[in-house]
Amino acid sequence: MNFQELNHFIVNKMRMSHIYQPVMLMKLLESGGECSETEIARSILAHDQSQIEYYQNVTRNMVGSVLRKHKIVEKNGKDYRVIGFERLRVEEIDELKKACESRLSEYLEKRGLKIWEHRKQSSGYISGTLKYEILKAARFHCELCGISADIKALEREKQETAETLSRARQAIQKNNIGLRKFAAQAGIDPANLYNAISGKRPASPEMLAKLQSALIKIDD
């Protein structure tokens, strides 16, 4: 296929129901005309605002908070910077990147794909954009069960809360530390943590964020 034929398809014949066709073609053109489906998927993912927003929240409330607490990074508005980066030599930066890659490989080898289980809501993936269009057409109710989108969101939030509290219980048992010590490490009142884990009182969003940060530290 020559330039004129490709250009004619893109400009005149391409019928778009989503962003996928132009994103895939751009990735192929940038990659010498050929690349893997994984690379194409990453390009599409980079355009999915719902996923970007999710990981912005992870950065803000979890990993960013942990690295700031250890005085590894500092935050200026929405930007993060490594403290003392300007004093690092090029070879030192390369060595630090290799150390991060090594820790990442070790963690993935140990935990595998289980680390992403909390992001799986079904056996298939539905993007935020597509989900919105489906709900909009159904007046924001599930067409199968009739439940509203707000109730569905609450169900997901309840599930994620239960998973976080379960991981906290497992961490306390696995690492052989008492609830009081774990609560102190997480910056949470021990009584409030006990009530949340035992199901006597609901966990607040602030408590969940602190628990998630503490669990990241323990995993690392």
Rosetta silent file (secondary structure, phi, psi, omega in degrees, C-alpha in Angstrom):
SEQUENCE: MNFQELNHFIVNKMRMSHIYQPVMLMKLLESGGECSETEIARSILAHDQSQIEYYQNVTRNMVGSVLRKHKIVEKNGKDYRVIGFERLRVEEIDELKKACESRLSEYLEKRGLKIWEHRKQSSGYISGTLKYEILKAARFHCELCGISADIKALEREKQETAETLSRARQAIQKNNIGLRKFAAQAGIDPANLYNAISGKRPASPEMLAKLQSALIKIDD
SCORE:     score description
SCORE:     0.000 S_00000001
   1 L     0.000  127.867 -178.082    0.000    0.000    0.000 S_00000001
   2 L   -90.713  179.777 -176.773    1.484    3.364   -1.026 S_00000001
   3 H   -58.473  -46.918 -177.065    1.249    6.789    0.588 S_00000001
   4 H   -60.015  -40.960 -179.318   -1.785    7.903   -1.416 S_00000001
   5 H   -67.930  -43.632  177.649   -3.738    4.766   -0.523 S_00000001
   6 H   -63.301  -46.337 -178.770   -2.895    4.980    3.175 S_00000001
   7 H   -62.543  -40.350  179.014   -3.661    8.680    3.325 S_00000001
   8 H   -62.990  -41.185  178.794   -6.984    8.171    1.509 S_00000001
   9 H   -63.025  -47.371 -176.496   -8.003    5.484    3.988 S_00000001
  10 H   -64.974  -45.109 -173.706   -7.094    7.614    7.024 S_00000001
  11 H   -78.724  -38.051 -169.245   -8.643   10.841    5.740 S_00000001
  12 H  -115.007  -32.658 -170.756  -11.711    9.535    3.908 S_00000001
  13 H  -104.813  -21.355 -177.893  -12.525    5.904    4.628 S_00000001
  14 L   -63.605  120.802  177.187  -11.651    5.350    8.284 S_00000001
  15 L  -107.215  112.662 -171.093  -14.901    4.979   10.269 S_00000001
  16 L  -101.878  126.368  169.449  -14.175    5.509   13.933 S_00000001
  17 L  -105.839   -8.595  175.953  -16.229    4.208   16.837 S_00000001
  18 L  -160.247 -171.285 -175.006  -13.284    4.839   19.190 S_00000001
  19 L   -83.401   -6.054 -163.269   -9.677    6.062   19.161 S_00000001
  20 H   -61.358  -45.480 -174.608   -8.155    2.679   18.361 S_00000001
  21 H   -61.722  -53.026  179.718   -7.506    2.821   14.604 S_00000001
  22 H   -64.802  -34.639  178.988   -5.514    6.079   14.441 S_00000001
  23 H   -64.858  -44.051  179.168   -3.616    5.229   17.652 S_00000001
  24 H   -63.860  -44.108 -179.632   -2.613    1.821   16.277 S_00000001
  25 H   -65.420  -40.377  177.982   -1.558    3.266   12.940 S_00000001
  26 H   -60.406  -43.210 -179.799    0.458    6.042   14.600 S_00000001
  27 H   -63.741  -42.454  178.719    2.290    3.471   16.726 S_00000001
  28 H   -64.007  -42.126 -179.920    3.046    1.319   13.675 S_00000001
  29 H   -67.144  -34.107  178.814    4.281    4.318   11.680 S_00000001
  30 H   -74.061  -19.928 -172.574    6.490    5.431   14.581 S_00000001
  31 L  -107.116   25.876  178.615    7.947    1.914   14.923 S_00000001
  32 L    75.326   21.315  176.280    9.168    1.375   11.390 S_00000001
  33 L    91.439   -4.145 -176.435    5.876   -0.135   10.200 S_00000001
  34 L  -151.215  135.614  172.814    5.820   -3.068   12.618 S_00000001
  35 L  -161.169  169.129 -174.628    5.389   -3.614   16.360 S_00000001
  36 L   -80.123  162.748  177.460    3.841   -6.098   18.782 S_00000001
  37 H   -64.935  -28.524  177.465    0.261   -6.129   20.009 S_00000001
  38 H   -65.009  -43.501  178.557    1.605   -5.358   23.494 S_00000001
  39 H   -64.006  -38.070  177.519    3.199   -2.141   22.233 S_00000001
  40 H   -66.296  -42.313  178.942   -0.049   -1.198   20.490 S_00000001
  41 H   -60.978  -39.410  178.532   -2.015   -1.928   23.668 S_00000001
  42 H   -64.422  -37.582  178.197    0.317    0.345   25.644 S_00000001
  43 H   -65.044  -42.054  177.506   -0.269    3.144   23.157 S_00000001
  44 H   -64.994  -42.968  179.658   -4.030    2.762   23.485 S_00000001
  45 H   -58.765  -37.359 -179.110   -3.719    2.627   27.265 S_00000001
  46 H   -63.036  -19.981  179.619   -1.795    5.912   27.233 S_00000001
  47 L   -97.680   -2.452 -177.904   -4.911    7.561   25.751 S_00000001
  48 L   -87.662  100.684 -174.251   -7.358    6.080   28.282 S_00000001
  49 H   -62.274  -32.239 -179.057   -8.003    8.967   30.673 S_00000001
  50 H   -63.196  -37.931  178.486   -9.820    6.762   33.207 S_00000001
  51 H   -71.750  -38.953  177.761   -6.662    4.676   33.706 S_00000001
  52 H   -60.895  -43.930 -179.554   -4.467    7.782   33.912 S_00000001
  53 H   -63.953  -38.558  179.022   -6.744    9.226   36.609 S_00000001
  54 H   -60.450  -47.414 -176.999   -6.619    5.968   38.576 S_00000001
  55 H   -78.964  -18.600  168.804   -2.821    5.927   38.660 S_00000001
  56 H   -64.437  -40.987  178.587   -2.665    9.656   39.387 S_00000001
  57 H   -66.524  -39.739  176.099   -4.603    8.799   42.535 S_00000001
  58 H   -60.803  -44.912  179.773   -2.197    5.935   43.295 S_00000001
  59 H   -61.968  -45.511 -174.931    0.763    8.303   42.869 S_00000001
  60 H   -68.324  -47.876 -169.865   -0.791   11.015   45.008 S_00000001
  61 H   -98.944  -13.231 -176.987   -2.157    8.955   47.894 S_00000001
  62 H  -120.701  -83.778 -171.922    0.070    5.892   47.986 S_00000001
  63 H   -65.367  -39.726  178.470    3.510    5.642   46.389 S_00000001
  64 H   -62.216  -40.286  179.244    4.151    9.395   46.278 S_00000001
  65 H   -63.976  -41.283 -179.499    3.227    9.695   49.927 S_00000001
  66 H   -65.211  -46.594 -178.108    5.571    6.848   50.915 S_00000001
  67 H   -67.942  -31.606  175.573    8.574    8.241   48.992 S_00000001
  68 H   -69.523  -39.203  179.662    7.978   11.727   50.406 S_00000001
  69 H   -62.274  -35.146  178.537    7.845   10.311   53.928 S_00000001
  70 L   -84.967    2.363  179.004   11.254    8.686   53.358 S_00000001
  71 L    60.014   36.341  175.259   12.536   12.021   51.958 S_00000001
  72 L   -89.407  -39.575  178.168   13.373   10.388   48.609 S_00000001
  73 E  -128.058  163.903  172.793   11.224   12.761   46.583 S_00000001
  74 E  -131.622  156.969 -174.749    9.602   16.133   47.100 S_00000001
  75 E  -117.502  135.778  175.436    6.446   17.558   45.576 S_00000001
  76 E  -129.274  100.829 -173.909    5.896   20.947   44.005 S_00000001
  77 L    68.563 -117.255  177.571    2.281   21.318   42.933 S_00000001
  78 L  -105.378    8.238 -178.410    1.640   18.232   40.819 S_00000001
  79 E  -103.280  144.869  175.907    5.309   17.626   40.017 S_00000001
  80 E  -116.860  147.209  175.474    7.690   15.265   41.841 S_00000001
  81 E  -141.970  146.585  175.564   11.467   15.418   41.868 S_00000001
  82 E   -73.959  126.399  179.930   14.187   13.225   43.356 S_00000001
  83 L   -67.606  126.416  179.726   15.881   15.110   46.163 S_00000001
  84 L    82.006   12.154 -177.283   19.549   15.674   45.283 S_00000001
  85 H   -58.303  -35.807 -176.039   19.152   14.490   41.683 S_00000001
  86 H   -65.473  -15.982  179.893   21.371   17.315   40.416 S_00000001
  87 H   -93.249   -4.399 -178.484   24.325   15.846   42.337 S_00000001
  88 L   -83.830  138.636  174.391   24.065   12.407   40.706 S_00000001
  89 L   -82.466  161.944 -177.547   26.443   11.422   37.911 S_00000001
  90 H   -57.733  -44.281 -178.287   25.136    9.777   34.740 S_00000001
  91 H   -67.335  -30.610  177.642   26.624    6.404   35.680 S_00000001
  92 H   -69.557  -39.695  177.121   25.074    6.674   39.159 S_00000001
  93 H   -61.638  -44.066  178.302   21.650    7.320   37.643 S_00000001
  94 H   -60.608  -41.371 -179.532   22.081    4.251   35.430 S_00000001
  95 H   -65.519  -40.142  178.804   23.086    2.168   38.456 S_00000001
  96 H   -66.490  -38.761  177.797   20.039    3.346   40.420 S_00000001
  97 H   -63.896  -40.199  178.013   17.745    2.513   37.503 S_00000001
  98 H   -64.510  -37.670  178.583   19.259   -0.986   37.338 S_00000001
  99 H   -64.688  -40.435  177.107   18.678   -1.393   41.087 S_00000001
 100 H   -64.101  -43.324  179.517   15.009   -0.423   40.617 S_00000001
 101 H   -62.485  -37.762  179.458   14.668   -2.852   37.721 S_00000001
 102 H   -65.934  -45.189  178.375   16.191   -5.600   39.856 S_00000001
 103 H   -63.311  -39.081  178.903   13.776   -4.958   42.737 S_00000001
 104 H   -63.420  -45.147  179.800   10.877   -4.865   40.294 S_00000001
 105 H   -62.701  -42.107  178.950   11.901   -8.181   38.724 S_00000001
 106 H   -61.461  -43.382 -177.962   12.268   -9.811   42.144 S_00000001
 107 H   -66.646  -44.603 -179.771    8.832   -8.605   43.211 S_00000001
 108 H   -65.355  -36.801  178.509    7.121   -9.716   39.999 S_00000001
 109 H   -65.703  -35.328 -177.921    8.815  -13.112   40.189 S_00000001
 110 H   -77.385  -43.492 -172.977    7.599  -13.502   43.763 S_00000001
 111 H  -100.004  -28.084 -178.872    4.040  -12.191   43.356 S_00000001
 112 H    65.405 -151.973 -175.844    3.303  -12.641   39.657 S_00000001
 113 H   -74.407   -5.008  179.527    0.081  -11.318   38.151 S_00000001
 114 H   -62.329  -23.093 -177.496   -1.665  -11.405   41.547 S_00000001
 115 H   -66.833  -16.160 -179.742   -0.509   -7.824   42.160 S_00000001
 116 H  -103.983    6.014 -175.966   -3.105   -6.643   39.603 S_00000001
 117 H   -59.364  -33.696 -177.369   -6.045   -8.674   40.921 S_00000001
 118 H   -66.807  -15.142  179.772   -7.561   -5.609   42.611 S_00000001
 119 H   -94.287   -3.382 -178.304   -7.983   -3.997   39.160 S_00000001
 120 L   -93.618  114.729  177.540   -9.959   -6.909   37.712 S_00000001
 121 L  -100.584  -13.655  178.882  -13.693   -6.352   37.947 S_00000001
 122 L  -160.650 -179.535 -179.347  -14.566   -9.080   35.428 S_00000001
 123 L   -73.367  -17.131  179.552  -12.972  -11.593   33.106 S_00000001
 124 L  -122.143  162.179 -178.786  -12.764   -8.928   30.365 S_00000001
 125 L   -97.410  135.678  174.096  -11.571   -5.321   30.283 S_00000001
 126 L  -124.854  121.541 -178.860  -13.932   -2.400   29.735 S_00000001
 127 L   -69.660  159.694  178.520  -12.376    1.034   29.322 S_00000001
 128 H   -59.793  -39.271 -178.912  -13.659    4.031   31.237 S_00000001
 129 H   -66.176  -47.767 -179.971  -14.850    5.678   28.018 S_00000001
 130 H   -64.527  -40.599  178.892  -16.750    2.638   26.792 S_00000001
 131 H   -59.571  -41.982  179.105  -18.217    2.056   30.239 S_00000001
 132 H   -62.493  -45.279 -178.430  -19.519    5.625   30.284 S_00000001
 133 H   -63.412  -40.069  179.009  -21.139    5.284   26.850 S_00000001
 134 H   -64.586  -46.309 -179.524  -22.836    2.017   27.834 S_00000001
 135 H   -66.293  -37.511  178.961  -24.153    3.467   31.083 S_00000001
 136 H   -61.370  -45.532  179.745  -25.257    6.662   29.354 S_00000001
 137 H   -63.526  -30.744 -179.024  -27.287    4.682   26.820 S_00000001
 138 L   -96.414   17.071 -178.924  -28.866    2.715   29.679 S_00000001
 139 L    56.047   39.665  175.350  -29.594    5.867   31.704 S_00000001
 140 L    59.233   37.793  170.984  -26.814    4.914   34.130 S_00000001
 141 E  -129.826  145.440  175.577  -28.365    1.597   35.128 S_00000001
 142 L   -67.524  125.640 -177.618  -27.004   -1.869   34.452 S_00000001
 143 L   -71.741  -17.249  179.863  -29.137   -3.337   31.679 S_00000001
 144 L   -85.586  -44.559 -175.063  -28.694   -6.851   33.090 S_00000001
 145 L  -113.222  -12.193  179.132  -29.569   -6.287   36.742 S_00000001
 146 L    82.093    2.165 -178.799  -31.105   -2.799   36.785 S_00000001
 147 L   -77.857  140.691 -178.633  -28.680   -1.517   39.434 S_00000001
 148 E   -71.811  160.117  179.253  -27.614    2.105   39.080 S_00000001
 149 H   -61.906  -35.248  179.561  -24.039    3.099   38.301 S_00000001
 150 H   -63.277  -41.427  179.367  -23.759    4.747   41.727 S_00000001
 151 H   -68.594  -39.274  176.057  -24.665    1.495   43.479 S_00000001
 152 H   -58.870  -42.429  179.767  -22.223   -0.427   41.268 S_00000001
 153 H   -63.390  -40.139  178.524  -19.502    2.049   42.245 S_00000001
 154 H   -64.599  -37.812  177.942  -20.338    1.555   45.928 S_00000001
 155 H   -63.381  -42.563  178.240  -20.109   -2.206   45.475 S_00000001
 156 H   -64.826  -41.138  179.117  -16.642   -1.874   43.926 S_00000001
 157 H   -63.143  -40.891  178.564  -15.568    0.478   46.705 S_00000001
 158 H   -63.244  -41.122  179.679  -16.836   -1.994   49.312 S_00000001
 159 H   -64.762  -45.573 -179.630  -14.922   -4.820   47.615 S_00000001
 160 H   -65.221  -36.598  176.703  -11.672   -2.820   47.456 S_00000001
 161 H   -62.885  -45.868  179.472  -12.094   -1.817   51.125 S_00000001
 162 H   -61.335  -39.419  179.181  -12.567   -5.461   52.138 S_00000001
 163 H   -65.406  -41.356  179.479   -9.462   -6.459   50.153 S_00000001
 164 H   -64.472  -44.509  179.522   -7.348   -3.752   51.814 S_00000001
 165 H   -66.079  -36.884  177.402   -8.492   -4.749   55.309 S_00000001
 166 H   -64.878  -41.940  177.787   -7.872   -8.425   54.495 S_00000001
 167 H   -63.859  -35.626  178.602   -4.343   -7.616   53.307 S_00000001
 168 H   -65.690  -43.663  177.356   -3.742   -5.677   56.533 S_00000001
 169 H   -60.735  -44.076 -179.798   -4.819   -8.678   58.633 S_00000001
 170 H   -64.134  -39.356 -179.892   -2.572  -10.972   56.605 S_00000001
 171 H   -64.119  -40.693  179.039    0.374   -8.570   56.924 S_00000001
 172 H   -62.726  -43.570 -179.399   -0.012   -8.466   60.713 S_00000001
 173 H   -71.951  -46.341 -175.269   -0.068  -12.268   60.923 S_00000001
 174 H   -64.974  -40.441 -177.305    2.598  -12.957   58.296 S_00000001
 175 L   -90.755    3.913  174.939    5.123  -10.471   59.682 S_00000001
 176 L    54.262   44.699  175.468    4.405  -11.502   63.266 S_00000001
 177 L  -120.059  147.297 -179.476    3.747   -7.956   64.469 S_00000001
 178 L   -72.534  162.088  179.265    0.946   -6.878   66.738 S_00000001
 179 H   -60.883  -39.155 -178.250   -1.948   -4.744   65.609 S_00000001
 180 H   -62.926  -42.018  179.478   -0.776   -1.864   67.781 S_00000001
 181 H   -67.838  -41.598  178.798    2.695   -1.812   66.189 S_00000001
 182 H   -63.224  -41.473  179.057    1.256   -2.070   62.688 S_00000001
 183 H   -62.517  -40.460  178.686   -1.157    0.762   63.450 S_00000001
 184 H   -63.839  -41.224  178.646    1.722    2.926   64.701 S_00000001
 185 H   -63.839  -33.561 -178.408    3.699    2.240   61.515 S_00000001
 186 H   -86.946  -10.326 -178.217    0.682    3.214   59.432 S_00000001
 187 L    75.335   34.340 -177.377   -0.085    6.311   61.507 S_00000001
 188 L  -120.514  143.761  175.793   -3.528    5.002   62.518 S_00000001
 189 L   -63.391  127.500 -175.917   -5.191    4.902   65.928 S_00000001
 190 H   -57.725  -39.907 -179.013   -5.011    1.238   67.095 S_00000001
 191 H   -64.723  -42.295  178.776   -8.604    1.212   68.364 S_00000001
 192 H   -64.598  -39.670  178.838   -9.922    2.548   65.072 S_00000001
 193 H   -65.501  -42.541  178.707   -7.893   -0.019   63.125 S_00000001
 194 H   -60.403  -44.547 -179.464   -9.169   -2.848   65.341 S_00000001
 195 H   -63.617  -36.748 -179.888  -12.765   -1.738   64.854 S_00000001
 196 H   -71.007  -46.410 -178.456  -12.291   -1.559   61.087 S_00000001
 197 H   -65.971  -36.098 -179.204  -10.559   -4.945   60.766 S_00000001
 198 L   -83.203   -4.659  177.257  -13.101   -6.647   63.039 S_00000001
 199 L    83.101   11.733 -178.745  -15.984   -5.103   61.108 S_00000001
 200 L   -78.850  -30.254  178.237  -17.344   -3.089   64.025 S_00000001
 201 L  -141.094  149.306  179.229  -16.911    0.241   62.237 S_00000001
 202 L   -71.524  149.244  177.106  -16.315    1.216   58.605 S_00000001
 203 L   -81.971  135.910  178.994  -12.831    2.307   57.569 S_00000001
 204 L   -76.960  158.098  175.733  -12.527    5.935   56.532 S_00000001
 205 H   -56.012  -36.496  178.988  -10.960    6.886   53.170 S_00000001
 206 H   -65.018  -42.262  178.440   -8.032    8.391   55.101 S_00000001
 207 H   -63.747  -42.364 -179.768   -7.471    5.136   56.986 S_00000001
 208 H   -62.419  -40.762  178.556   -7.597    3.117   53.764 S_00000001
 209 H   -63.427  -41.286  178.866   -5.027    5.407   52.123 S_00000001
 210 H   -67.600  -38.711  177.554   -2.707    5.021   55.133 S_00000001
 211 H   -63.553  -43.100 -179.642   -3.186    1.254   55.136 S_00000001
 212 H   -63.988  -39.195  176.960   -2.370    1.033   51.451 S_00000001
 213 H   -64.781  -43.030  179.260    0.792    3.103   51.971 S_00000001
 214 H   -64.351  -38.668  179.795    1.838    0.888   54.906 S_00000001
 215 H   -67.833  -35.668  175.467    1.221   -2.255   52.874 S_00000001
 216 H   -61.825  -42.964  179.811    3.382   -0.944   50.037 S_00000001
 217 H   -62.537  -42.315 -179.885    6.219   -0.383   52.514 S_00000001
 218 H   -65.739  -42.511  178.895    5.865   -3.900   53.918 S_00000001
 219 H   -61.881  -36.810 -179.768    5.804   -5.426   50.411 S_00000001
 220 L   -72.869    0.000    0.000    8.971   -3.512   49.512 S_00000001
